[in-house]
Amino acid sequence: MKLQAVYFVPRDETAQPERMKGIVWALSRCQSFFLREAGLFLNWSVSPDPIHGSLWSEKYEQDPDLILDEAMEKTHLRWDILGVFSEGHIYHGAFGGTFGKRGYFVLAKGYLEKLGKRRDDTVVAHEIGHALGLEDHSERFSIMGGGPQCGGLERPALLRKHRAHLTRNDRESLRAIGRLDGSSEAPRTGRSGRAERA
C-alpha cells in the first residue's frame, strides 16, 4: 500500500524545513504499528519539496477540504493514501477518510509542532486508519477509539490491551474492504520506509 505524504504550506505561512523530521518519525512508527497489528505494509514516502498553497490560511481554515483538493491537484505521484501535513490551522486539527479505493488524511499545524517533539504519533495512525476505511469506536486503547490518548504507538505496557492496538473487528474490517490480502510477509525496508530489492 503506497502512502504519499506531502508538506503543505498556505500562501501566508512560511515553510519550516525541520517539520520533515517529525513527519518521517511519525510515518516510520505508523509503518511498524500497522505491520505489527495487521500485517499491513505501508510503503510510505515524503515529497522532498513543500506544496505551496494558493490561498491564505484563513480560507483553508474555513474550508479544510481546499487543502486536500489543492494537494491532490499538485501531487503527481501514484498513491493509495495521500497524507497532507499542513502548516495552516483547521478546526478539528485532523481528519481522514476514503473515496473509492483511495484514502486521505490531513493534519494541521498544531500536530506538526507535536510531531517535531516526538509526540502524537497515535493521531497520525488514527487518521491513517480512517484513510484505510476504519471508523471510530469506543474501545479505550484501540487506535480507532481512545488510542490517540494512550501515550504513543510504542509505549511499553504490562498488558497488551493497555497499549495502542487495532481490535479484531478493525482487522476484520480491513480484510472485508480488501485492505489485507492475507499475506504475512512484508518486504524489507530501508530507513525511508520504501521497500528494498532483495
C-alpha positions in Angstrom: 0.0 0.0 0.0 1.6 3.3 -1.2 1.3 6.2 1.3 2.4 9.5 -0.2 3.0 12.3 2.3 3.2 15.9 1.4 4.0 19.1 3.4 1.5 21.8 2.6 2.2 25.5 3.2 -0.6 28.1 2.8 0.3 31.3 1.0 0.8 33.4 4.1 2.8 30.8 6.1 6.5 30.0 6.0 7.8 26.5 5.3 9.6 25.0 8.4 12.1 22.5 7.0 12.6 20.9 10.4 9.0 19.7 10.3 10.1 16.9 7.9 11.9 15.1 10.7 8.7 14.9 12.7 6.8 13.6 9.7 9.4 11.0 8.9 9.4 9.9 12.6 5.6 9.5 12.8 5.3 7.7 9.5 8.1 5.2 10.4 6.3 4.4 13.7 3.0 4.1 11.9 4.5 1.7 9.4 5.8 -0.5 12.3 2.4 -0.3 14.1 0.3 -1.4 11.1 2.7 -4.1 10.2 2.6 -5.4 13.8 -1.1 -5.1 14.3 -2.5 -6.1 10.9 0.4 -7.4 8.8 -0.2 -4.4 6.5 2.9 -2.9 5.0 2.7 0.9 4.3 5.2 1.8 1.7 5.5 5.5 2.5 7.5 8.4 1.2 7.5 12.1 1.8 7.7 14.5 -1.2 11.0 16.5 -0.6 9.6 19.8 -1.6 6.6 21.5 0.1 3.4 22.2 -1.8 2.7 25.9 -1.7 -1.0 26.7 -1.4 -2.5 29.4 -3.5 -4.8 30.7 -0.7 -4.4 32.4 2.7 -4.6 30.3 5.9 -8.0 31.7 6.8 -9.6 30.3 3.7 -8.2 26.8 4.4 -9.3 27.0 8.0 -12.9 27.9 6.8 -12.9 25.0 4.3 -10.2 22.3 5.1 -11.3 20.3 2.0 -9.5 23.0 0.0 -6.2 21.8 1.4 -6.9 18.3 0.3 -8.2 19.4 -3.2 -5.1 21.5 -3.8 -2.7 18.8 -2.5 -4.3 16.2 -4.8 -4.1 18.5 -7.8 -0.4 19.3 -7.2 0.7 15.7 -6.3 1.6 13.9 -9.5 2.8 10.7 -7.9 0.9 7.5 -7.6 -0.6 6.8 -4.2 -3.2 4.7 -2.4 -3.2 7.1 0.6 -2.4 10.8 0.4 -1.2 12.2 3.8 -1.2 16.0 3.9 0.7 17.7 6.8 -0.4 21.3 6.7 1.3 24.4 8.1 -2.1 26.0 8.5 -4.7 25.6 11.2 -8.0 23.7 10.7 -11.0 23.5 13.1 -10.6 19.9 14.2 -6.9 19.7 13.7 -7.1 16.4 11.7 -9.4 14.4 9.5 -9.3 11.5 7.2 -11.4 9.3 5.0 -11.8 7.4 1.7 -13.1 7.9 -1.7 -13.3 4.8 -3.8 -10.2 2.6 -3.2 -8.1 5.6 -2.2 -7.7 7.3 1.2 -6.5 10.6 2.6 -5.8 12.4 5.8 -4.9 15.9 6.7 -3.1 17.0 9.9 -2.8 20.7 10.8 -0.1 22.9 12.3 -0.7 22.0 15.9 0.0 18.3 15.2 3.1 19.2 13.2 4.5 21.0 16.2 3.9 18.0 18.4 5.4 15.6 15.9 8.6 17.7 16.0 8.7 17.0 19.7 8.2 13.2 19.1 4.6 13.3 20.4 1.2 12.3 19.0 2.2 9.6 16.6 -1.1 7.9 17.6 -3.1 10.7 16.0 -1.3 10.0 12.6 -2.1 6.3 13.0 -5.7 7.1 13.8 -6.1 9.2 10.6 -4.3 6.5 8.6 -6.9 4.2 10.0 -9.7 6.4 8.5 -7.8 6.6 5.2 -7.9 2.8 5.2 -11.6 2.8 5.8 -11.8 2.2 9.5 -14.4 4.0 11.6 -14.2 5.4 15.1 -15.4 3.2 18.0 -15.3 3.3 21.8 -12.6 0.8 22.8 -10.3 2.7 25.1 -6.8 1.7 23.8 -7.7 0.9 20.2 -6.1 3.3 17.8 -9.6 4.0 16.4 -11.1 4.6 19.9 -9.2 6.1 22.7 -5.8 5.1 21.3 -4.8 8.6 20.4 -4.8 9.4 24.1 -2.8 6.3 25.2 0.7 8.0 25.1 2.3 6.6 21.9 2.4 3.7 19.5 5.4 2.1 21.1 4.5 2.9 24.7 5.5 -0.1 26.9 2.6 -1.6 28.7 2.4 -4.6 31.1 -0.8 -5.8 29.3 -1.3 -5.7 25.5 -4.7 -4.2 26.0 -3.1 -1.1 27.6 -1.1 -0.1 24.6 -2.3 1.3 21.3 -3.6 -1.5 19.1 -6.1 -2.5 16.4 -9.1 -4.6 17.6 -10.1 -7.9 16.0 -13.0 -6.0 14.4 -10.6 -3.4 13.0 -8.6 -6.2 11.3 -11.7 -8.0 10.1 -13.0 -4.7 8.6 -9.6 -4.2 6.8 -9.9 -7.7 5.4 -13.6 -7.2 4.4 -12.8 -4.0 2.4 -9.8 -5.6 0.7 -7.0 -3.8 2.5 -5.5 -7.0 3.8 -4.5 -9.6 1.2 -3.8 -12.3 3.8 0.0 -12.4 3.2 2.0 -12.1 6.3 5.4 -11.3 4.7 6.3 -7.7 4.1 9.3 -6.6 2.1 12.4 -5.4 3.8 12.5 -1.7 4.2 15.2 1.0 4.2 15.2 3.9 6.6 12.7 5.9 4.4 10.1 3.2 4.6 10.4 2.3 0.9 10.8 -1.3 0.0 14.3 -2.5 -0.9 15.1 -5.1 -3.6 16.3 -8.4 -2.1 
